[in-house]
Amino acid sequence: MDEAQERELCDRFGAGDERALEQLYRRWSPIIFTLALRVLGDRGDAEDVTQKTFVSAWTSRASYDPAKGKMSTWLVTIARRRIADTLEARTRVRALQEQLQRLATPEELVRPEIDLGDRLLLADEIEQLEPDARRVVRLAFYDDLTHEQISARLQMPLGTVKSHIRRSLTRLRSRLEVGHVAS
């Protein structure tokens, strides 16, 4: 693609032409995916980052300025932000998983210093999750299954299992934090 064709494609993209988005996706998604996979080491997360990159590019297309840099540079910058978001989410999820495992272990059920109200609140919040997410969270934290084992048992794609856990933990965290602030 020569410079004039590239400029025309960027202009069409900026004007909201979905075909231009499709062309950009076909051209740049393999590179974005490879970058994400190398950093994250997980195919499902790399696919999510690739999709989020192009959704972000599309929704913020008015902010792209060809005078400031190439489209490829802009897309890679967006991808790096999405990768950083994913890494940050992983850290939060790990911390929440550890916290939930500490709250939900059988040994803690007999310890008087652990608030029964917290355990009941957690159990109630898990019950309020959508059915698929509830099953995934229970298998992960009560049955201590890996993501891959849950995927196989529920015949659910691995990326979906990870998404359920990530969204559920985020929801539980925000609901539990609100609960603690209110008490």
C-alpha positions in Angstrom: 0.0 0.0 0.0 1.5 3.3 -1.1 1.4 6.5 0.9 -1.6 8.0 -1.0 -3.6 4.8 -0.5 -2.6 4.7 3.2 -3.8 8.4 3.6 -7.1 7.6 1.8 -7.7 4.6 4.1 -7.0 6.7 7.2 -9.3 9.5 5.9 -12.1 6.9 5.3 -11.5 5.4 8.8 -11.7 8.9 10.4 -14.9 9.6 8.5 -16.5 6.4 10.0 -16.3 4.1 7.1 -16.6 0.5 8.5 -14.9 -1.0 5.5 -11.8 1.1 6.3 -12.0 -0.4 9.8 -12.2 -3.9 8.3 -9.2 -3.2 6.1 -7.2 -1.8 9.0 -8.1 -4.8 11.1 -7.1 -7.3 8.4 -3.8 -5.5 8.0 -2.8 -4.7 11.6 -4.6 -7.3 13.8 -1.9 -10.0 13.3 0.8 -7.6 14.5 -1.3 -6.4 17.5 -2.2 -10.0 18.4 1.5 -11.1 18.2 2.6 -8.1 20.4 -0.1 -8.9 23.0 0.7 -12.7 22.9 4.4 -12.0 23.5 3.7 -9.8 26.5 0.8 -11.6 28.0 1.6 -15.2 27.1 -2.0 -16.1 26.9 -3.9 -16.6 23.6 -7.3 -15.7 25.0 -6.0 -12.5 26.6 -4.1 -11.6 23.4 -7.4 -12.0 21.4 -9.2 -9.8 23.9 -6.5 -7.1 23.7 -6.7 -7.2 19.9 -10.4 -6.8 19.9 -10.3 -4.0 22.5 -7.6 -2.2 20.6 -9.7 -2.0 17.5 -12.9 -1.1 19.4 -10.9 1.7 21.1 -9.5 2.8 17.8 -12.9 2.9 16.3 -14.6 4.8 19.2 -11.8 7.3 19.4 -11.1 7.6 15.6 -11.7 11.4 15.7 -8.6 11.7 17.9 -6.3 10.1 15.3 -4.1 12.8 13.7 -2.0 11.6 10.7 0.2 14.6 11.2 1.4 13.2 14.5 2.2 9.7 13.4 1.3 6.7 11.3 -1.8 4.7 11.9 0.3 1.7 12.8 2.0 3.6 15.6 -1.3 4.9 16.9 -2.8 1.3 16.9 0.3 -0.1 18.7 0.1 2.7 21.3 -3.6 1.8 21.9 -2.6 -1.9 22.1 0.1 -1.2 24.7 -2.5 0.5 26.9 -4.9 -2.4 26.6 -2.0 -4.8 27.4 -1.2 -2.7 30.5 -4.9 -2.8 31.5 -4.9 -6.5 31.1 -1.7 -6.9 33.3 -3.2 -4.6 35.9 -6.5 -6.6 35.8 -4.5 -9.8 36.3 -2.9 -8.4 39.4 -6.2 -7.4 40.8 -7.8 -10.7 40.0 -4.9 -12.6 41.7 -5.2 -10.5 44.8 -9.0 -11.0 44.9 -8.6 -14.8 44.3 -6.2 -15.0 47.2 -8.6 -13.0 49.4 -11.5 -15.1 48.4 -9.6 -18.3 49.0 -8.7 -17.1 52.5 -12.3 -16.2 53.2 -13.7 -19.5 51.8 -11.3 -22.1 53.1 -12.8 -24.8 55.5 -10.2 -24.1 58.1 -11.4 -20.5 58.5 -15.0 -21.6 59.0 -14.0 -22.8 62.5 -11.9 -19.8 63.4 -13.8 -17.4 65.6 -11.9 -14.3 64.6 -13.2 -14.6 61.0 -16.5 -12.7 60.8 -19.3 -15.0 59.9 -21.1 -12.0 58.4 -18.3 -11.6 55.8 -18.6 -15.2 54.8 -22.3 -15.0 54.5 -22.0 -11.7 52.5 -19.6 -13.4 50.2 -21.8 -16.4 49.7 -24.8 -14.1 49.0 -22.8 -12.1 46.5 -21.7 -15.3 44.7 -25.4 -16.4 44.6 -26.2 -13.1 42.8 -23.9 -13.8 39.9 -25.3 -15.0 36.6 -25.6 -18.8 36.5 -22.6 -19.5 34.3 -20.4 -17.1 36.3 -21.6 -18.6 39.6 -20.7 -22.1 38.4 -17.2 -21.0 37.2 -16.5 -19.1 40.5 -17.6 -22.1 42.6 -15.5 -24.5 40.7 -12.5 -22.2 40.9 -12.7 -21.3 44.6 -14.6 -24.1 46.3 -13.4 -27.0 44.2 -10.0 -25.4 43.5 -10.1 -26.3 39.8 -7.8 -24.6 37.3 -9.2 -22.5 34.4 -8.4 -25.4 32.0 -10.2 -27.9 34.2 -13.3 -25.7 34.5 -13.2 -25.2 30.7 -13.2 -28.9 30.2 -15.8 -29.7 32.8 -18.3 -27.1 31.7 -17.4 -27.4 28.0 -16.8 -23.7 27.9 -14.0 -21.9 26.0 -11.0 -21.1 28.2 -11.3 -17.4 27.4 -14.9 -17.4 28.5 -14.0 -19.1 31.8 -11.2 -16.5 32.4 -13.6 -13.6 31.5 -16.3 -15.0 33.9 -13.7 -15.1 36.7 -12.3 -11.7 36.0 -15.7 -10.0 35.8 -17.1 -11.9 38.8 -14.1 -11.0 41.0 -14.3 -7.4 39.9 -18.0 -7.3 40.8 -17.5 -9.1 44.1 -14.7 -6.7 45.0 -16.7 -3.6 44.3 -19.8 -5.0 46.1 -17.7 -6.1 49.1 -15.8 -2.8 49.3 -19.1 -0.9 49.2 -20.4 -3.3 52.0 -17.4 -2.6 54.2 -17.6 1.2 53.7 -21.3 1.1 54.7 -20.7 -0.9 57.8 
